[in-house]
Amino acid sequence: MLYYLFNYLNELDFPGAGMFKYVSFRSGVALILALFISTTLGRRIIDRLQQMQIGETIRNLGLEGQMSKKGTPTMGGVIIIIAILVPALLCARFESIYLWLMIITTVWLGALGFADDYIKVFRKNKDGLKGKFKIVAQVGLGLIVGLVMYFSPDVVIRENIEHKRADSLVESVSFRPDVTKSTKTTIPFLKNNNFDYATLVGWAGKYQTEAAWIVFVLMTILIVTAVSNGANLTDGLDGLTAGSSAIIGVALGILAYMSSHAEFASFLNIMFLPGAEELVVFMAAFIGATIGFLWYNVYPAQVFMGDTGSLTLGGIIAVFTIIIRKELLIPILCGIFFAESLSVLLQVIYFKFTKKRYGEGKRIFKMTPLHHHFQKPGNVGIHAVLQRPYNIIPESKIVVRFWLVGIILAVITIVTLKMR
């Protein structure tokens, strides 16, 4: 909205109004607005949640400091959602199909998470929304995003072309003059950094293009479901998911800006995405909202985001990476979410396998998701392969160490685009 207001004022030669034409300026405004909204509105929402006695129900799992969290207000993800949507709507251009995909994602998964939290808090059902309903909603969102990217004429790329010297080294990178619909994405580490899903369906013959888009849509569904659930599993320690998401958001904002700027895209040798600059504004709001939420969510937390926040954050990250064609970087960039999900999967598989084979189920980790493994003491009768560390690590130290790992992974993600 502000973009159009200042654009009008610029036509009237109003001093300084032209600043709103620049993505960097609008992104800065969106970040500051999101920080302001999440910190100021956050306090009021927390007070309201306390008045309504919307507190977290805690199951005693024998973790240090766990029971002290009982009664802490939950559903704080509402703060993050408002702090993302308001600045994004104020600072971004409405013509962008990418912006509307991100808004749909935010509202869709925010509503899903809210429904889950509502059942847990008000219906006193600790299991929340049934898993099958969550999966259906996540699959539905992935289907919407994939089909919009297939049918929308605004979702196009300009493919990068390498110009090599006689010694086969890349001398320069240019872009095809025409925009095209494509199922190509960016793949790390390899010299030929564009991967086309069509290569997976060469057997489809003249229907190869349509088959490639089917694979793309299925990939979208898988990523949306996996990353949103990964963020949900990570949300178990104060500030862990919010801080990790902010770090991922910074890396994605950089990648989106690079992809929407021809010179920077040429430098990284990645495809140029016309119109993706509005995603930078949205991601700036995302970063501001998550950092602002940390004001109240760091240890000891005054509010929990609940599924309202964690599912939304994971879904935003998933859809964003798909739009900027960087989804194959997710195992690196979202390494924290990936490790948390993998720890649960390995634990369940190993437990069932050993129970079937030896009559007694054994574990790999002392407890999953992975962050809880470090909160349990070793050698306490737990049949876990990994008993270290023997001593309990304080929650705040676990969170900061996970953040540090997240920062390293974010840097590696960007560096991989030059490591070919």
C-alpha positions in Angstrom: 0.0 0.0 0.0 2.8 2.4 0.9 4.5 1.6 -2.4 1.5 3.0 -4.3 1.1 6.0 -2.0 4.8 7.0 -2.3 4.7 6.3 -6.0 1.9 8.8 -6.4 3.7 11.3 -4.2 6.8 10.9 -6.3 4.8 11.9 -9.4 4.0 15.1 -7.5 7.8 15.6 -6.9 7.4 15.1 -3.1 10.9 15.0 -1.6 12.2 11.5 -0.7 9.1 9.7 -2.1 11.2 8.1 -4.8 13.0 6.0 -2.2 10.1 3.6 -2.1 11.0 2.4 -5.6 14.0 0.6 -4.3 13.7 -2.9 -3.0 16.5 -2.4 -0.5 14.7 0.6 1.1 11.3 -1.1 1.2 12.9 -4.3 2.7 14.5 -2.2 5.4 11.2 -0.5 6.2 9.5 -3.9 6.3 12.1 -5.3 8.7 11.9 -2.4 11.1 8.0 -2.4 11.0 8.0 -6.2 11.7 10.4 -5.7 14.6 8.2 -2.9 16.0 5.0 -4.8 15.6 6.3 -8.1 17.1 7.8 -6.3 20.2 5.0 -3.8 20.9 2.0 -5.9 19.9 3.7 -9.0 21.3 3.5 -7.7 24.9 -0.3 -7.0 24.6 -1.0 -10.4 23.0 1.0 -12.2 25.8 -1.0 -10.3 28.5 -4.2 -11.2 26.7 -3.2 -14.9 26.5 -2.4 -14.8 30.2 -5.8 -13.3 31.0 -7.5 -16.0 29.0 -5.3 -18.6 30.8 -4.1 -20.0 27.5 -1.1 -21.9 28.9 1.1 -24.7 27.7 0.2 -28.2 29.0 3.5 -30.0 29.9 4.0 -33.7 30.1 6.7 -34.7 32.6 9.5 -36.3 30.5 12.1 -35.9 33.2 13.9 -33.0 31.5 15.6 -30.4 33.5 13.5 -27.2 34.0 10.6 -28.8 32.1 7.9 -28.4 34.6 8.7 -24.7 35.2 7.3 -24.0 31.7 3.9 -25.2 32.8 1.3 -22.4 32.2 3.5 -20.4 29.9 1.2 -18.7 27.3 1.1 -20.5 24.0 -0.3 -19.7 20.5 2.2 -16.9 20.3 2.7 -17.7 16.6 -0.1 -15.2 16.1 2.4 -12.4 16.9 4.7 -13.7 14.2 2.0 -14.0 11.6 0.7 -10.4 12.2 4.2 -9.0 12.2 4.9 -10.7 8.8 1.7 -9.9 7.0 1.2 -6.2 7.9 4.7 -5.0 6.8 4.6 -7.2 3.7 1.2 -5.8 2.6 2.4 -2.2 3.4 5.7 -2.4 1.6 5.4 -4.9 -1.2 3.9 -4.5 -4.7 0.6 -6.3 -5.0 1.2 -7.3 -8.7 3.6 -10.0 -7.6 2.2 -13.5 -7.8 5.1 -14.6 -5.6 3.9 -12.2 -2.8 0.5 -13.7 -2.9 1.8 -17.3 -2.8 3.7 -16.3 0.4 0.6 -14.7 1.9 -1.5 -17.7 1.2 1.1 -19.9 2.7 1.3 -17.8 5.9 -2.5 -17.7 6.4 -3.0 -21.3 5.4 -0.5 -22.9 7.7 -1.2 -20.3 10.4 -4.9 -21.4 10.4 -3.8 -25.1 10.5 -1.5 -24.5 13.4 -4.1 -22.4 15.2 -6.7 -25.2 14.9 -4.2 -27.6 16.3 -3.3 -25.3 19.3 -7.0 -24.6 19.8 -7.9 -28.3 20.3 -4.9 -28.7 22.6 -5.7 -25.7 24.8 -9.4 -25.3 24.8 -10.6 -28.8 24.1 -7.9 -30.2 26.5 -6.8 -32.8 24.0 -3.0 -33.0 24.2 -2.9 -34.8 20.8 -4.4 -31.8 19.0 -5.5 -32.0 15.4 -5.3 -35.5 14.0 -2.2 -36.1 12.0 -4.2 -37.1 8.8 -5.9 -33.7 8.8 -2.5 -31.9 9.1 -1.1 -34.0 6.2 -4.1 -33.3 4.0 -3.8 -29.5 4.7 0.0 -29.5 4.0 -0.5 -31.6 0.8 -3.2 -29.2 -0.3 -0.9 -26.2 0.2 1.8 -27.9 -1.8 -0.6 -28.7 -4.6 -1.8 -25.1 -4.7 1.8 -23.7 -4.9 2.9 -26.2 -7.5 -0.1 -25.7 -9.7 0.1 -21.9 -9.5 3.7 -22.0 -10.5 2.7 -24.3 -13.5 -0.2 -22.2 -14.7 0.7 -18.7 -13.9 2.3 -16.8 -16.8 4.2 -14.6 -14.3 6.3 -17.5 -13.0 9.1 -17.5 -15.4 12.9 -17.7 -15.5 15.7 -16.5 -17.7 18.2 -19.3 -17.9 21.9 -18.6 -17.3 24.4 -19.3 -20.1 28.1 -19.9 -19.5 30.7 -18.5 -21.8 33.9 -20.5 -21.5 37.5 -19.8 -22.4 39.7 -22.2 -24.4 40.8 -23.9 -21.1 37.1 -24.6 -20.3 37.0 -22.1 -17.4 33.9 -19.9 -17.2 34.8 -16.4 -18.4 31.4 -14.8 -18.1 27.7 -15.6 -17.6 24.8 -14.1 -19.5 21.1 -14.8 -19.7 18.8 -15.8 -22.4 16.8 -12.8 -23.8 13.5 -14.5 -23.5 11.6 -15.6 -20.4 10.4 -19.2 -20.2 8.3 -21.5 -18.1 10.7 -24.1 -16.7 11.1 -27.0 -14.3 14.7 -26.2 -13.7 16.2 -25.6 -10.3 19.6 -24.9 -8.8 21.8 -27.8 -7.7 24.8 -27.2 -5.5 28.4 -28.4 -6.0 28.1 -29.3 -9.7 29.6 -27.2 -12.5 26.4 -27.4 -14.5 24.3 -25.9 -11.7 20.9 -26.1 -13.3 19.0 -29.3 -12.8 15.8 -30.0 -14.8 13.2 -32.3 -13.4 12.5 -33.2 -17.0 15.7 -35.4 -17.0 13.9 -37.7 -14.5 11.1 -38.4 -17.0 12.9 -38.8 -20.3 10.8 -42.0 -20.8 7.6 -39.9 -21.2 8.5 -38.9 -24.7 6.4 -36.1 -26.1 4.7 -35.8 -22.8 8.0 -35.1 -21.0 7.2 -31.5 -20.2 3.9 -32.3 -18.6 5.5 -35.2 -16.7 8.2 -32.9 -15.5 5.7 -30.5 -14.0 4.0 -33.4 -12.3 7.3 -34.3 -10.7 7.8 -30.7 -9.7 4.4 -30.5 -8.1 5.0 -33.7 -6.2 8.4 -32.4 -5.1 6.7 -29.2 -3.9 4.2 -31.2 -1.8 7.0 -33.3 -0.3 9.1 -30.2 0.7 6.2 -28.3 2.2 5.2 -31.2 4.3 8.7 -32.2 5.4 10.0 -28.7 6.2 6.9 -27.5 8.1 6.9 -30.7 10.2 10.6 -30.3 10.7 10.1 -26.9 12.1 7.3 -28.2 14.3 9.6 -30.9 15.7 12.3 -28.4 16.4 10.0 -26.2 18.5 10.9 -27.8 21.9 13.3 -25.4 23.5 13.0 -21.6 24.2 14.0 -19.6 21.1 15.3 -22.6 19.1 12.8 -22.5 16.2 12.5 -18.7 16.0 16.2 -18.2 16.1 16.9 -20.9 13.5 14.2 -19.6 11.2 15.6 -16.1 11.4 19.1 -17.4 10.4 17.6 -19.4 7.5 15.6 -16.3 6.6 18.7 -14.1 6.2 20.2 -16.7 3.8 17.0 -16.9 1.8 16.7 -13.1 1.6 20.2 -12.9 0.2 19.5 -15.7 -2.3 16.3 -14.1 -3.4 18.0 -10.7 -3.9 20.8 -12.3 -5.9 18.3 -14.2 -8.0 16.2 -11.1 -8.8 19.3 -9.0 -9.7 20.9 -9.8 -13.1 24.4 -8.8 -12.2 24.4 -10.7 -8.9 22.8 -13.7 -10.5 25.5 -13.7 -13.2 28.2 -13.6 -10.5 26.7 -16.6 -8.7 26.0 -18.3 -12.1 22.3 -18.9 -11.1 19.1 -18.4 -13.1 17.6 -14.9 -13.2 14.1 -14.7 -11.7 12.2 -11.6 -12.9 9.8 -10.3 -10.2 11.4 -12.2 -7.4 12.5 -8.9 -5.7 9.2 -8.6 -3.9 10.2 -11.8 -2.1 13.0 -9.9 -0.5 10.5 -7.5 1.1 8.5 -10.4 2.4 11.6 -12.2 3.8 12.7 -8.9 5.5 9.4 -8.9 7.3 9.9 -12.6 8.2 13.3 -11.9 9.7 12.0 -8.9 11.7 9.0 -10.8 13.0 11.1 -13.8 14.2 13.8 -11.6 15.8 11.1 -9.5 17.5 9.4 -12.7 18.7 12.7 -13.8 20.3 12.4 -10.8 22.6 9.8 -12.8 24.5 10.7 -16.3 23.4 14.4 -16.6 24.5 15.1 -18.5 27.7 13.2 -18.3 30.0 10.4 -17.9 27.5 7.4 -15.6 28.3 5.4 -17.1 25.4 5.6 -20.2 23.1 4.8 -20.0 19.4 2.9 -23.3 19.4 2.0 -25.0 16.2 0.5 -21.7 15.0 4.0 -20.4 14.7 6.2 -23.5 14.0 4.1 -24.9 11.1 3.8 -21.4 9.6 7.6 -20.7 9.8 8.5 -24.1 8.3 5.9 -23.7 5.5 7.1 -20.2 4.6 10.7 -21.4 4.4 9.7 -24.4 2.2 7.5 -22.4 -0.3 10.1 -19.6 -0.5 12.9 -22.0 -1.4 10.7 -23.6 -4.1 9.8 -20.2 -5.6 13.4 -19.0 -5.9 14.4 -22.5 -7.3 16.7 -23.4 -4.4 14.8 -26.3 -2.9 17.7 -28.7 -3.4 19.7 -26.6 -0.9 17.2 -27.4 1.9 19.1 -30.3 3.4 22.1 -27.9 4.0 20.3 -24.7 4.8 17.6 -26.3 7.0 20.1 -28.8 8.5 18.8 -28.2 12.0 15.2 -29.1 11.0 16.5 -32.0 8.9 18.5 -33.4 11.8 15.6 -33.1 14.2 13.3 -35.0 11.8 15.9 -37.6 11.0 16.6 -38.3 14.7 12.9 -39.1 15.2 12.7 -41.2 12.1 15.9 -43.2 13.0 14.7 -43.6 16.6 11.4 -45.1 15.6 12.9 -47.4 12.9 15.7 -48.7 15.2 13.3 -49.2 18.1 10.9 -51.3 16.0 13.7 -53.3 14.4 15.4 -54.2 17.7 12.1 -55.1 19.3 11.2 -57.4 16.5 14.6 -59.0 16.4 15.6 -59.1 20.1 12.3 -58.9 21.8 13.3 -55.6 23.4 13.3 -52.2 21.7 16.5 -50.2 21.9 17.2 -46.6 21.1 19.9 -44.7 19.2 19.4 -41.4 21.1 18.5 -40.9 24.8 15.4 -39.0 23.6 14.1 -37.4 20.4 13.7 -34.9 18.8 17.5 -34.4 18.9 17.6 -31.3 21.1 16.1 -33.4 24.0 19.0 -35.9 23.7 21.3 -33.3 25.2 18.9 -32.6 28.1 19.0 -36.2 29.4 21.8 -37.6 31.5 23.8 -40.6 30.2 24.0 -44.0 31.9 20.6 -43.8 33.6 19.2 -47.1 32.4 18.3 -45.8 29.0 19.0 -48.4 26.3 20.5 -45.8 23.9 23.5 -46.3 21.6 24.5 -42.7 22.1 25.0 -42.1 25.8 27.1 -39.0 25.4 27.0 -36.4 26.7 26.8 -37.9 30.2 26.0 -34.6 31.9 22.9 -32.5 31.2 23.6 -29.5 29.0 21.6 -26.3 30.0 18.8 -25.4 27.7 20.1 -22.0 26.8 23.5 -23.5 25.8 21.9 -26.1 23.6 19.9 -23.4 21.8 22.9 -21.1 21.2 24.9 -24.0 19.9 22.2 -25.0 17.5 22.0 -21.4 16.3 25.8 -21.4 15.7 25.4 -24.6 13.7 22.6 -22.9 11.8 24.8 -19.9 11.0 27.5 -22.2 9.7 25.0 -24.1 7.5 23.6 -20.8 6.1 27.1 -19.7 5.1 27.9 -23.1 3.5 24.6 -22.9 1.6 25.6 -19.6 -0.1 29.2 -20.7 -0.6 28.1 -24.0 -2.3 26.9 -21.9 -5.3 30.6 -21.0 -6.0 32.0 -24.4 -5.0 31.8 -26.2 -8.3 
